[in-house]
Amino acid sequence: MRYDRTSGLDARAAAIVMRTVRNTVDTGRTVVCTIHQPSIDIFEAFDELLLMKREGNVIYAGPLGRHSHKLVEYFEAVPGVPKITEGYNPATWMLDVSFTSVEAQLDVDFAEIYANSGLYQYRNQELIKGLSTPAPGTNDLYFPTKYSQSFLTQCLACFWKQHWSYWRNSQYNAIRFFMTIVIGIISGVIFLGKGSKMQVYNFGIYTLVITFVYYYQLTHQQQDLLLGATYSAVFFLGASNANAVQIVVAVERTVFYRERAVGMYSELPYAFAQVAIETIYVVIQTFIYALLLYSMIGFEWTTVKFFYFYYFIFMCFTYFSMCGMMVVALTPNHQIAVIVMSFFFSFWNLFSGFLISRPVCIYNVKYYFQRHIYTYMRSFVIVFVIPHISFYLKSCHYYHNYDTCAL
């Protein structure tokens, strides 16, 4: 119950609430209320007071007494605190003398004074000790499981929570899909029609399979263009996803710590739900992006090759997003996560096999090329998306330098 201008309660309504609370207390129950500058009648209806200042430091915890005389006597005993005037509201006087500015003026720390007071040393500590001793004939509370719900129920609850969290985070999703469309159109315009500009060498029919097969050859310039198209298409938007998801995960982590502390769910259901909801949005994002790129670059329109292209880009985007989430989970705050993620971007960019070919590097660092998902994505795109190009035999040595030859 809050009796101030933000609660919407006037004096009469607050008195009604307090009478209801008092009737509840008379039945043997304990009621905890949060109050702010109450009237004398409402304030003295309470039995005990827990007063804290900023940062959660306790400066008084004990009984009020008749007409709040115990509270007044405690603060008046502090050197320098002015006496309360007759008829003055004890609640208002208590707040006036315990302000931070008053502490600085008197050069005292009310939290330290309370920690060294007899009220804390004897009454409250003895009370804690007495309540910590179990009564004769009682048993400790025992629960067969740590959490009240099963693992599956926790997963469903966390997924539903993450669903509404993402659904209501319109700013994050709007920017995500806006950047997807913009980068997709820009990349498509830059490499417009490059996938269809191939030189046809011959045409043949396999009578056993009864299929038409086209043989193409790409010049080195065209090969570089297609590699650049796949490289920029994946890396730029993937890096944008990794940066954007870090803010969302950092905010959700604060809520996760609070809910885990009260035993709502364990870590695994929360992690599964977070990965699942992010993957669903990446699926939609990748479809929009792959459709724009595939159609504008001009790759061969077949269902199988389009979904190969979609699958490879989806795995790369998921890789970037999951790495961004992992870095946030391993670092204490979002600022450090951004710094660490920038190192990964530089590392991936250097060892993706596009800027620096694998044979150029020394032997000790060549295996880093096999640790980057873009190396495999680029190889799969060249093998499965570009239709039967003749560099499998004729230009294999060139693509072997880029570590993309399928042979």
Summary of the structure (lengths in Angstrom):
residues: 407
radius of gyration: 34.1
end to end distance: 74.4
largest distance: 110.6
contacts: 1112
relative contact order: 0.08
helix: 65%
strand: 7%
